[in-house]
Amino acid sequence: MKVSPLRQRMLDAMQMRGYSPRTHDSYVQAVLDLSHYYHRSPDKISADEVQQWLLWLLKERHVSSSTCHLYFNGIRFLFVTVLEDADFMAYRFALPKRQQRLPDLLSRAEVSQLVAAPDNPTHRLLLLSCYACGLRVSELVNIRVQDIDGSRRILHVVQGKGQKDRYVPVPDTLLAQWRAYWQRCHPKQWLFPGKYYGYQQSMTTPQKIYLRAKRQVGIRKAGGIHSLRHAFATHSLQAGMPIHQLQQVLGHEHVSSTMRYAHWLPETQQGGQAIDLLAGLDAAAVCYA
C-alpha cells in the first residue's frame, strides 16, 4: 500500500525516536481519524479545529479521558515534531482530567488459584513468571534463554517499554522452576516459544491463558494478565520492598508511577531486600519439578 509523504515523515520521526510499534499504530490512527473527520489532509487542519474534534470525541464518541489524551499525543506529535507548527504549539488546549484508577487487587490466595488453574504446566509457568518478576506481557513473551543469568539470579529485560533495558531479580523459587522446565522442554531461543519454530509467542496467548484461568476459578475482578504485574507491585510493597527498588524492577521512568501503589497501600513499610513472592505460595510447585 502506498504511504503518503506526510505519513512517511511521521513514521520516520517515530522510528528515529525509538517509539514502539504500538505507539506507531495508535498515533497514525489518531491522525487518520482526525483527517477523516474533516475530510482534509491533517496539515490543513487548524489547532482550533483539533480542539473541536477532541470535544466531539468526548461528547459524541464517549471516549475515555485516557483515550482522548492518547489521541491528542498522536496529533501533537504530528503538528509539533513533524510539522513544527507554531500556531499549534502556541494554542492552549483544554483536555479532560485523567482518571486515576487502579485495577482490582488480586490477593496472594487468588494468584495461587490462578496459577494452579491451567492443566498445561507451561501455561502455569507463564503466569507464575509474569507475577514473580512483575513483567509486562510484552516483556514476558520476549524472554530469551540467554537473558537469564542463573548465577546472579537476574533476568535481562531487553527493550522493555520506552525501548529501555533493565535487570530484574529472579527469586530462587522461580529460577528452580525455569531450570526444571528447560531440562524437560529444552527451549532454544525463546523461553516460551510460539507455535511456529523460531518465533516468539504472541502476546494474546498469555492473555487468553490468564482470562481462561480466571473464569475457571471464578474470579470476577476486572483486568487481564497485567493484573499480575499490579499484584507483584502491591505484594512486594506489603512485604517491605523500598519504593525506589520497586521502581527499578518495574521499569518506571518516574517514581510517581510507582508511588500509586504506595498510595493504594498506606500501611506499607519501607526497607528490606529482594522479595521472593513465590516462597510459600501453593502454586509455586505445580509447574515443573
C-alpha positions in Angstrom: 0.0 0.0 0.0 1.3 3.4 -1.0 2.1 5.7 2.0 1.6 9.4 1.7 4.7 11.6 2.1 3.3 13.2 5.3 2.6 9.8 6.9 6.1 8.6 5.9 7.6 11.6 7.6 5.7 10.9 10.8 6.7 7.2 10.7 10.3 8.1 10.1 10.2 10.6 13.0 8.8 7.9 15.4 11.3 5.4 14.3 14.2 7.8 14.9 12.9 8.3 18.4 12.6 4.6 19.1 8.8 4.5 19.5 7.2 1.1 19.8 5.1 -0.4 17.0 2.0 0.0 19.2 2.8 3.7 19.5 3.2 3.9 15.8 -0.2 2.4 15.2 -2.1 4.5 17.8 -0.5 7.8 16.7 -1.1 7.1 13.0 -4.7 6.1 13.7 -5.3 9.3 15.6 -4.1 11.4 12.7 -6.2 9.3 10.3 -9.3 9.7 12.4 -8.8 13.5 12.5 -8.3 13.7 8.8 -11.4 11.6 8.0 -13.5 13.7 10.4 -12.7 16.9 8.4 -12.1 15.3 5.0 -8.9 17.1 4.7 -5.2 16.5 4.9 -4.2 16.9 8.6 -1.6 19.7 7.7 -4.6 21.7 6.5 -6.4 21.5 9.9 -6.2 24.3 12.4 -5.5 24.0 16.1 -9.0 25.3 16.9 -10.4 22.5 14.7 -8.3 19.9 16.6 -9.8 21.3 19.8 -13.4 20.9 18.5 -12.6 17.4 17.3 -11.4 16.4 20.8 -14.6 17.8 22.2 -16.6 15.7 19.7 -14.7 12.6 20.7 -15.7 13.1 24.3 -19.4 14.2 23.7 -20.3 12.0 20.8 -17.9 9.1 20.7 -17.8 8.9 24.5 -14.1 8.1 24.6 -12.4 7.9 28.0 -10.1 10.7 29.2 -7.1 8.4 28.7 -8.1 7.7 25.1 -8.6 11.4 24.5 -5.1 12.1 25.8 -3.7 9.3 23.6 -5.3 10.7 20.5 -4.0 14.2 21.4 -0.5 12.9 21.9 -0.6 11.5 18.4 -1.9 14.7 16.9 0.6 16.8 18.9 3.5 14.6 17.7 2.5 15.3 14.1 2.0 19.1 14.5 4.9 19.8 16.9 7.6 17.3 15.9 6.9 16.7 12.2 5.3 19.9 11.0 6.8 22.3 13.6 3.5 24.2 13.5 4.0 27.4 15.6 0.2 28.1 15.9 -0.4 24.6 17.3 2.4 25.0 19.8 1.0 28.3 21.0 -2.6 27.1 21.3 -3.8 26.4 24.8 -5.7 23.1 24.5 -8.3 22.1 27.0 -8.1 18.3 27.8 -10.2 16.2 30.3 -8.6 15.4 33.6 -7.0 11.9 33.6 -8.9 9.4 35.6 -6.8 7.9 38.3 -7.9 4.3 38.6 -6.2 1.3 40.0 -7.4 -2.2 39.0 -8.9 -4.6 41.5 -6.1 -6.0 43.5 -5.6 -9.8 43.5 -4.8 -11.4 46.8 -2.0 -13.9 47.2 -4.6 -16.6 47.5 -6.2 -15.6 44.3 -2.8 -15.5 42.5 -2.2 -19.0 43.8 -5.6 -20.1 42.4 -4.9 -18.5 39.0 -1.5 -20.1 38.6 -2.7 -23.5 39.6 -5.7 -23.4 37.2 -4.2 -24.4 33.8 -3.7 -28.0 33.0 -0.7 -27.3 30.9 2.4 -26.8 33.2 4.0 -24.4 30.7 0.8 -22.2 30.9 1.2 -22.3 34.7 4.8 -21.3 34.4 3.9 -18.4 32.1 1.5 -16.9 34.7 4.0 -17.6 37.5 6.8 -15.9 35.7 4.7 -12.8 35.0 3.8 -12.5 38.7 7.2 -13.4 40.2 9.1 -10.8 38.1 6.4 -8.1 37.7 6.6 -8.3 33.9 4.5 -6.7 31.3 3.1 -9.2 28.8 5.3 -7.9 26.0 8.3 -8.5 28.2 7.1 -12.0 29.2 6.9 -13.3 25.6 10.3 -11.6 24.8 12.3 -13.6 27.3 15.2 -15.4 25.6 17.0 -18.2 27.3 20.2 -16.2 27.1 18.6 -13.3 29.0 18.5 -15.4 32.2 21.6 -15.2 34.4 21.2 -18.1 36.8 24.4 -17.5 38.8 23.5 -13.9 39.5 19.8 -14.6 39.7 18.7 -11.8 37.4 16.7 -11.5 34.2 17.8 -9.1 31.5 14.6 -7.4 30.2 15.6 -6.3 26.7 14.0 -3.2 25.2 11.0 -3.0 27.6 8.6 -0.2 27.5 10.2 3.0 26.2 12.9 0.9 24.4 14.8 0.6 27.7 16.7 -2.4 29.1 16.7 -3.3 32.8 17.6 -6.1 35.1 15.0 -7.8 37.2 15.9 -10.0 40.2 14.6 -13.6 39.8 13.5 -15.3 43.0 15.1 -18.7 43.8 11.7 -20.4 43.6 11.1 -19.3 40.0 14.7 -20.0 39.0 14.3 -23.6 40.1 11.1 -23.8 38.0 12.8 -22.4 34.9 15.7 -24.9 35.3 13.3 -27.8 35.6 11.3 -26.5 32.6 14.4 -26.2 30.5 15.6 -29.7 31.3 12.1 -31.0 30.3 11.4 -28.9 27.2 14.8 -27.6 26.1 13.7 -24.2 24.7 16.4 -22.8 22.5 16.0 -19.1 21.7 12.7 -18.0 23.3 12.0 -19.2 26.9 8.3 -19.5 25.8 8.4 -20.2 22.1 5.5 -19.7 19.8 3.5 -22.2 17.7 5.9 -21.9 14.8 9.6 -22.8 15.1 11.9 -19.8 15.6 9.1 -17.4 16.6 8.3 -16.0 20.0 4.9 -16.4 21.5 2.1 -14.0 20.6 1.1 -11.6 23.4 -2.5 -12.7 23.0 -1.6 -16.3 24.2 -0.7 -15.4 27.8 -3.7 -13.1 27.9 -6.0 -15.9 26.9 -4.4 -18.2 29.4 -5.0 -15.7 32.2 -8.6 -15.0 31.3 -9.4 -18.7 31.0 -7.8 -19.4 34.4 -9.8 -16.5 35.9 -13.0 -18.0 34.6 -12.1 -21.4 35.9 -11.5 -20.3 39.4 -14.4 -17.9 39.4 -12.5 -14.6 40.0 -14.7 -11.7 38.8 -12.2 -8.9 39.5 -11.7 -6.7 36.4 -8.5 -6.8 34.4 -6.3 -9.0 32.2 -2.9 -10.5 32.8 -1.5 -7.1 33.6 -3.2 -7.6 37.0 -0.4 -10.0 37.9 2.1 -7.1 37.5 -0.1 -4.9 39.7 -0.3 -7.8 42.2 3.5 -8.1 42.2 3.9 -4.4 42.9 1.4 -4.3 45.8 2.5 -7.6 47.4 6.2 -6.5 47.1 5.5 -3.2 48.9 3.5 -5.1 51.6 6.5 -7.4 52.1 8.8 -4.4 52.6 10.4 -3.6 49.3 11.6 0.0 49.1 9.7 2.2 46.7 12.8 3.1 44.6 13.8 -0.5 44.3 10.3 -1.4 43.1 10.6 1.5 40.6 13.7 -0.1 39.1 12.2 -3.6 39.0 9.0 -2.4 37.3 10.9 -0.2 34.8 9.0 3.0 35.7 10.7 6.2 34.3 9.2 8.3 37.1 8.8 7.3 40.7 5.4 8.9 40.7 4.2 6.0 38.6 5.3 3.6 41.3 4.0 5.7 44.2 0.4 5.0 43.2 0.9 1.5 44.7 2.1 3.1 47.9 -0.9 5.3 48.0 -3.1 2.2 47.5 -1.4 0.6 50.5 -0.9 3.3 53.1 0.2 0.8 55.7 3.3 -0.1 53.6 6.5 -0.2 55.5 9.8 0.7 53.8 13.0 -1.3 53.9 14.0 -4.8 53.1 15.7 -6.8 50.3 14.6 -8.5 47.2 11.3 -10.3 47.8 10.6 -13.9 46.8 6.8 -13.8 46.4 6.7 -17.4 45.4 8.0 -18.8 48.7 5.1 -20.3 50.5 2.7 -19.8 47.5 0.8 -23.1 47.0 1.0 -22.8 43.2 4.8 -22.4 43.2 5.4 -26.2 43.0 2.8 -27.1 40.3 4.8 -26.2 37.2 7.9 -28.2 36.7 9.8 -30.3 39.2 
